[in-house]
Amino acid sequence: MSMAMETGGGVSAVTGDAVWRGDEMRRDDTWIRPFSAAEIDELEAALEASKRSATDIIDIDALNFPLPTLGPILDGLRHEILRGRGFVLLRGLPVEGREIEDIARLYWGLGRHFGHPVSQNGKGHLLGHVRDLGMHADDPNVRVYQTTERQFYHADSCDIVALLCLRPAMEGGESRIVSSATLYNEMMRRRPDLAELLTRPLAVDRRGEVPEGALPYYLVPAFNHHDGLLTTYYIRRYVLSAQRFADAPRLSEAHIEAFDLLDTLADDPAIHLDMEFLPGDVQLLHNHTILHDRGAYRDWPDGEAKRHLLRLWLCPPDGRPLPEAYRQRWGEIEIGARGGIVTAGQRPTLPLEAV
């Protein structure tokens, strides 16, 4: 577990397994966890039993999608995500040649062993489709995952984000992740004044997904020291676009300098880790200790071959305590019952295609 350490009267550094560098991880592939043949058989059996029972996908949970031997292993991996390095890549989920409904049922059942899904957008989508919809991030009501543009390093509004690769892009679209604790430690070493600035609230654009009675932006620091832990929340693109609101707190030149330093550190190949997704790969990340990025990509001309990932935002039963500042975005901060994007009149849905 990453712990914030006190020295000289102020928080100075973070230690623990969540502090890692990309050059170290490239020499240690224990974060890649392939499914064994026996585990695939167990997943297939759970899938077939779920179909025979005619259980709606949205009603599947860890109890009615039983994984007798794999389940305890997934519990251990969830602990590694929440208390250890913060990420894992599961390799080999059997997705090729399957109908999307069976893939969604299989992926949902697997995901329910890590937590319960929460809404990923104002439409109440519990299953997200990360696919180019021909949109552009310059539109303040568009989320970047709906484009082919680079996403830049950020955290999502949930405890764990899971991505299942169905089809990679023709070129580009690589996943990059970075330890936010490592970034904080580097900023503290080089420019503690800028690191301290990012412990103060920043206005973040809701991008048109506004809860009833709320402002079109919310306030949360990038670096949060709470309960002996460093919890990070950073989305530079949305912090900048929040400046379109006249009543949002203004950014200073020092803020831009702090963002530039953080982004430069994250872009350092020695610090971040690249991942190339293969069909059937499932990446799980702890948003509180990992920032993730996706490179710009060029897609296949054939619509059936285009890059397509399925996403789950998951709330585990054993997450970390969160600071009060998160309530503006999350609505609730109670462990096991928080996260996601909630708007007025929203109904939870599980779309089987990108909409």
C-alpha positions as CSV (number, residue, x, y, z in Angstrom):
1,M,0.0,0.0,0.0
2,S,1.3,3.5,-0.8
3,M,1.7,5.6,2.3
4,A,2.2,9.3,2.6
5,M,5.3,9.9,4.8
6,E,5.6,12.9,7.1
7,T,9.0,14.6,7.4
8,G,9.8,18.0,8.8
9,G,6.2,18.8,9.5
10,G,4.9,18.3,6.0
11,V,4.1,15.5,3.6
12,S,7.2,14.9,1.5
13,A,7.2,11.5,-0.1
14,V,5.2,8.4,-0.8
15,T,6.5,4.8,-0.4
16,G,5.1,1.4,-1.1
17,D,4.3,-0.9,-4.0
18,A,2.2,1.8,-5.7
19,V,5.5,3.7,-6.3
20,W,7.0,2.2,-9.5
21,R,8.7,3.2,-12.7
22,G,8.1,2.0,-16.2
23,D,11.7,0.9,-16.7
24,E,11.3,-1.4,-13.7
25,M,8.0,-2.9,-14.9
26,R,9.4,-3.6,-18.3
27,R,11.9,-6.0,-16.7
28,D,9.1,-7.6,-14.6
29,D,6.1,-9.1,-16.4
30,T,4.4,-10.5,-13.3
31,W,1.7,-7.8,-13.9
32,I,0.6,-9.9,-16.9
33,R,-1.6,-12.7,-15.7
34,P,-2.7,-15.2,-18.5
35,F,-5.8,-17.3,-18.0
36,S,-5.0,-21.0,-17.8
37,A,-6.9,-23.6,-19.8
38,A,-8.7,-24.7,-16.7
39,E,-9.7,-21.2,-15.8
40,I,-11.1,-20.6,-19.3
41,D,-13.2,-23.8,-18.9
42,E,-14.5,-22.4,-15.6
43,L,-15.4,-19.1,-17.2
44,E,-17.1,-20.9,-20.1
45,A,-19.1,-23.0,-17.6
46,A,-20.2,-19.9,-15.7
47,L,-21.2,-18.3,-19.0
48,E,-23.3,-21.2,-20.2
49,A,-25.0,-21.6,-16.8
50,S,-25.8,-17.9,-16.9
51,K,-27.4,-18.2,-20.3
52,R,-29.4,-21.3,-19.4
53,S,-30.8,-19.5,-16.3
54,A,-31.8,-16.6,-18.6
55,T,-30.4,-14.2,-16.0
56,D,-30.3,-10.6,-17.5
57,I,-26.7,-9.5,-17.8
58,I,-27.4,-6.5,-15.6
59,D,-28.5,-8.9,-12.8
60,I,-25.3,-11.0,-12.9
61,D,-23.2,-10.8,-9.8
62,A,-20.3,-12.8,-8.3
63,L,-22.7,-15.3,-6.6
64,N,-24.7,-16.2,-9.8
65,F,-21.5,-16.2,-11.9
66,P,-19.5,-18.6,-9.7
67,L,-15.8,-19.2,-10.4
68,P,-14.9,-21.7,-7.7
69,T,-11.1,-21.8,-8.3
70,L,-10.6,-18.6,-10.3
71,G,-12.7,-16.4,-7.9
72,P,-10.2,-16.6,-5.0
73,I,-7.4,-15.7,-7.5
74,L,-9.4,-12.7,-8.7
75,D,-9.8,-11.7,-5.0
76,G,-6.0,-11.7,-4.7
77,L,-5.6,-9.7,-7.9
78,R,-8.2,-7.1,-6.6
79,H,-6.1,-6.8,-3.5
80,E,-3.0,-6.2,-5.6
81,I,-4.9,-3.5,-7.6
82,L,-6.2,-1.7,-4.4
83,R,-3.3,-2.3,-2.0
84,G,-0.3,-3.0,-4.3
85,R,1.1,-1.8,-7.6
86,G,-2.4,-0.7,-8.8
87,F,-2.8,-2.6,-12.0
88,V,-2.9,-6.0,-13.7
89,L,-3.4,-7.2,-17.2
90,L,-5.4,-10.4,-17.6
91,R,-4.6,-12.1,-20.9
92,G,-6.6,-14.5,-23.0
93,L,-10.3,-14.0,-22.3
94,P,-12.0,-16.0,-25.1
95,V,-13.7,-13.2,-27.1
96,E,-12.8,-14.0,-30.8
97,G,-15.7,-15.4,-32.9
98,R,-18.3,-14.7,-30.2
99,E,-21.5,-12.6,-30.4
100,I,-21.3,-9.3,-28.5
101,E,-24.0,-10.4,-26.1
102,D,-22.0,-13.4,-25.0
103,I,-18.9,-11.3,-24.7
104,A,-20.7,-8.7,-22.6
105,R,-22.1,-11.5,-20.4
106,L,-18.7,-13.1,-19.9
107,Y,-16.9,-9.7,-19.3
108,W,-19.6,-8.5,-16.9
109,G,-19.5,-11.8,-14.9
110,L,-15.7,-11.5,-14.6
111,G,-15.9,-7.8,-13.6
112,R,-18.5,-8.5,-10.9
113,H,-15.7,-10.4,-9.0
114,F,-13.9,-7.0,-8.7
115,G,-16.8,-4.8,-7.8
116,H,-20.2,-3.6,-9.0
117,P,-20.5,-1.4,-12.1
118,V,-21.3,2.3,-11.9
119,S,-22.5,4.7,-14.6
120,Q,-19.9,5.9,-17.0
121,N,-21.9,8.9,-18.5
122,G,-25.0,10.9,-18.2
123,K,-26.9,8.3,-20.1
124,G,-26.4,5.8,-17.4
125,H,-24.3,3.3,-19.4
126,L,-22.9,0.6,-17.2
127,L,-21.1,-1.0,-20.1
128,G,-19.0,1.5,-22.1
129,H,-17.9,1.1,-25.7
130,V,-14.5,2.8,-26.3
131,R,-14.8,3.4,-30.0
132,D,-14.4,6.3,-32.4
133,L,-17.8,7.9,-33.1
134,G,-16.4,10.6,-35.5
135,M,-16.4,13.2,-32.8
136,H,-13.7,15.8,-31.8
137,A,-12.5,16.6,-28.3
138,D,-12.7,20.4,-29.0
139,D,-16.4,20.0,-28.5
140,P,-16.9,20.7,-24.8
141,N,-19.7,18.1,-24.6
142,V,-17.6,15.3,-26.1
143,R,-15.6,12.8,-24.0
144,V,-12.2,12.0,-25.6
145,Y,-12.8,8.2,-25.7
146,Q,-15.4,8.9,-28.5
147,T,-12.6,10.2,-30.8
148,T,-9.3,8.9,-32.3
149,E,-7.4,11.6,-30.5
150,R,-4.8,11.2,-27.8
151,Q,-6.5,11.1,-24.3
152,F,-3.5,12.4,-22.3
153,Y,-2.9,11.2,-18.7
154,H,-6.0,11.2,-16.5
155,A,-8.0,9.4,-13.9
156,D,-11.7,8.2,-14.2
157,S,-14.5,8.8,-11.7
158,C,-14.5,5.4,-10.2
159,D,-12.3,3.2,-8.0
160,I,-11.3,0.6,-10.7
161,V,-11.5,1.0,-14.4
162,A,-11.5,-2.2,-16.6
163,L,-10.9,-2.3,-20.3
164,L,-11.4,-5.4,-22.5
165,C,-9.9,-5.3,-26.0
166,L,-12.1,-6.7,-28.7
167,R,-10.1,-5.3,-31.6
168,P,-7.0,-3.1,-31.6
169,A,-6.5,-0.1,-34.0
170,M,-4.7,-0.4,-37.3
171,E,-2.0,1.9,-36.0
172,G,-1.4,3.6,-32.6
173,G,-3.9,3.6,-29.8
174,E,-1.4,2.2,-27.3
175,S,-2.2,2.3,-23.6
176,R,0.2,4.1,-21.3
177,I,0.0,4.1,-17.5
178,V,2.0,5.8,-14.8
179,S,2.2,5.7,-11.0
180,S,0.7,8.9,-9.7
181,A,2.8,8.5,-6.5
182,T,6.0,8.4,-8.6
183,L,4.9,11.6,-10.3
184,Y,4.2,13.2,-7.0
185,N,7.6,12.2,-5.5
186,E,9.4,13.5,-8.6
187,M,7.5,16.8,-8.4
188,M,8.3,17.1,-4.7
189,R,12.0,16.4,-5.5
190,R,12.2,19.0,-8.3
191,R,9.5,21.6,-7.5
192,P,7.8,21.1,-4.2
193,D,6.1,24.5,-4.6
194,L,4.3,23.2,-7.7
195,A,3.4,19.8,-6.1
196,E,1.9,21.8,-3.2
197,L,-0.1,23.9,-5.6
198,L,-1.8,20.8,-6.9
199,T,-3.0,19.9,-3.4
200,R,-5.4,22.8,-3.7
201,P,-8.8,22.5,-5.5
202,L,-9.1,22.8,-9.3
203,A,-12.2,23.3,-11.3
204,V,-13.0,20.4,-13.6
205,D,-15.5,20.6,-16.5
206,R,-18.4,18.1,-16.3
207,R,-18.6,18.2,-20.1
208,G,-22.3,18.7,-20.1
209,E,-23.1,15.8,-17.7
210,V,-24.4,17.9,-14.8
211,P,-26.3,16.4,-11.8
212,E,-29.5,18.2,-10.8
213,G,-28.7,21.4,-8.8
214,A,-25.0,21.1,-9.4
215,L,-22.5,23.5,-11.1
216,P,-21.3,22.6,-14.6
217,Y,-17.9,22.0,-13.0
218,Y,-16.6,20.5,-9.7
219,L,-13.7,21.3,-7.5
220,V,-11.1,18.7,-6.5
221,P,-7.3,18.8,-6.0
222,A,-5.0,16.7,-8.2
223,F,-3.1,15.4,-5.1
224,N,-5.1,14.5,-2.1
225,H,-3.5,13.5,1.2
226,H,-6.1,11.6,3.2
227,D,-6.0,8.9,5.8
228,G,-2.3,8.4,5.4
229,L,-2.7,7.9,1.6
230,L,-2.0,9.9,-1.5
231,T,-5.1,9.8,-3.8
232,T,-4.8,11.4,-7.2
233,Y,-7.4,12.9,-9.6
234,Y,-6.1,14.7,-12.7
235,I,-7.7,15.5,-16.0
236,R,-5.8,18.4,-17.5
237,R,-8.0,18.8,-20.6
238,Y,-11.2,19.1,-18.5
239,V,-9.5,21.5,-16.0
240,L,-8.6,23.8,-18.9
241,S,-12.0,23.6,-20.5
242,A,-13.6,24.5,-17.1
243,Q,-12.1,28.0,-17.6
244,R,-15.0,28.6,-20.0
245,F,-17.2,29.2,-17.0
246,A,-16.9,32.7,-15.6
247,D,-17.4,31.7,-12.0
248,A,-14.8,28.9,-12.0
249,P,-11.6,29.7,-10.0
250,R,-9.0,31.0,-12.4
251,L,-5.8,29.2,-13.3
252,S,-2.5,31.0,-12.8
253,E,0.8,30.7,-14.7
254,A,2.0,28.6,-11.9
255,H,-0.8,26.1,-12.5
256,I,0.2,25.7,-16.1
257,E,3.8,25.3,-15.0
258,A,2.7,22.5,-12.6
259,F,0.6,20.8,-15.3
260,D,3.5,21.0,-17.7
261,L,5.9,19.4,-15.3
262,L,3.5,16.6,-14.3
263,D,2.8,15.9,-18.0
264,T,6.5,16.0,-18.9
265,L,7.3,13.5,-16.1
266,A,4.5,11.2,-17.2
267,D,5.7,11.3,-20.8
268,D,9.2,10.1,-19.7
269,P,9.6,6.5,-21.0
270,A,11.6,5.7,-17.9
271,I,8.6,6.6,-15.7
272,H,5.5,5.4,-17.7
273,L,4.7,1.9,-18.9
274,D,3.4,1.1,-22.4
275,M,0.9,-1.7,-23.0
276,E,-0.1,-3.1,-26.3
277,F,-3.5,-4.6,-26.2
278,L,-4.3,-8.0,-27.8
279,P,-7.9,-9.3,-28.3
280,G,-9.0,-10.8,-25.0
281,D,-6.8,-8.6,-22.8
282,V,-8.4,-7.1,-19.8
283,Q,-6.6,-4.2,-18.1
284,L,-7.6,-3.3,-14.6
285,L,-6.4,0.0,-13.0
286,H,-6.7,1.7,-9.6
287,N,-7.7,5.2,-10.5
288,H,-6.5,6.6,-7.2
289,T,-2.9,5.5,-7.8
290,I,-2.6,5.3,-11.6
291,L,-3.0,7.8,-14.4
292,H,-3.7,6.4,-17.8
293,D,-3.3,7.7,-21.4
294,R,-4.2,6.4,-24.8
295,G,-2.2,7.4,-27.9
296,A,-3.9,8.8,-31.0
297,Y,-4.6,6.2,-33.5
298,R,-5.5,5.4,-37.1
299,D,-8.3,3.0,-37.5
300,W,-9.2,0.4,-40.0
301,P,-11.4,1.5,-42.9
302,D,-13.7,-1.4,-42.5
303,G,-16.3,-0.7,-39.8
304,E,-16.4,-4.3,-38.6
305,A,-12.6,-4.2,-38.0
306,K,-12.4,-0.8,-36.2
307,R,-10.8,-0.5,-32.8
308,H,-13.2,-1.5,-30.1
309,L,-12.8,-1.8,-26.3
310,L,-15.4,-2.6,-23.7
311,R,-15.1,-0.6,-20.4
312,L,-16.4,-1.1,-16.9
313,W,-16.2,1.4,-14.0
314,L,-16.2,-0.7,-10.9
315,C,-16.8,0.0,-7.2
316,P,-15.1,-2.7,-5.1
317,P,-16.4,-3.6,-1.6
318,D,-12.9,-2.9,0.0
319,G,-11.7,0.4,-1.5
320,R,-9.8,3.1,0.2
321,P,-11.2,6.0,2.2
322,L,-11.7,9.1,0.0
323,P,-11.5,12.8,1.0
324,E,-14.6,14.9,1.3
325,A,-13.6,16.8,-1.9
326,Y,-14.6,13.8,-4.0
327,R,-18.3,14.1,-3.0
328,Q,-18.9,16.8,-5.6
329,R,-18.1,14.5,-8.4
330,W,-18.9,11.1,-6.9
331,G,-22.1,12.1,-5.0
332,E,-21.2,9.6,-2.3
333,I,-17.8,8.6,-0.9
334,E,-18.9,5.6,1.2
335,I,-16.7,2.6,0.5
336,G,-18.6,0.1,-1.7
337,A,-21.3,2.5,-2.7
338,R,-19.8,5.3,-4.7
339,G,-18.5,6.5,-8.1
340,G,-19.8,7.1,-11.5
341,I,-21.7,9.9,-13.2
342,V,-25.2,10.5,-12.1
343,T,-27.7,12.9,-13.7
344,A,-31.4,13.7,-13.2
345,G,-33.8,11.0,-14.6
346,Q,-30.9,8.7,-15.4
347,R,-31.7,5.0,-15.8
348,P,-29.0,2.3,-15.7
349,T,-28.6,0.6,-19.0
350,L,-26.2,-1.9,-20.6
351,P,-25.9,-1.1,-24.3
352,L,-24.5,-3.8,-26.6
353,E,-23.3,-1.3,-29.2
354,A,-21.6,2.1,-29.2
355,V,-24.2,4.9,-28.9
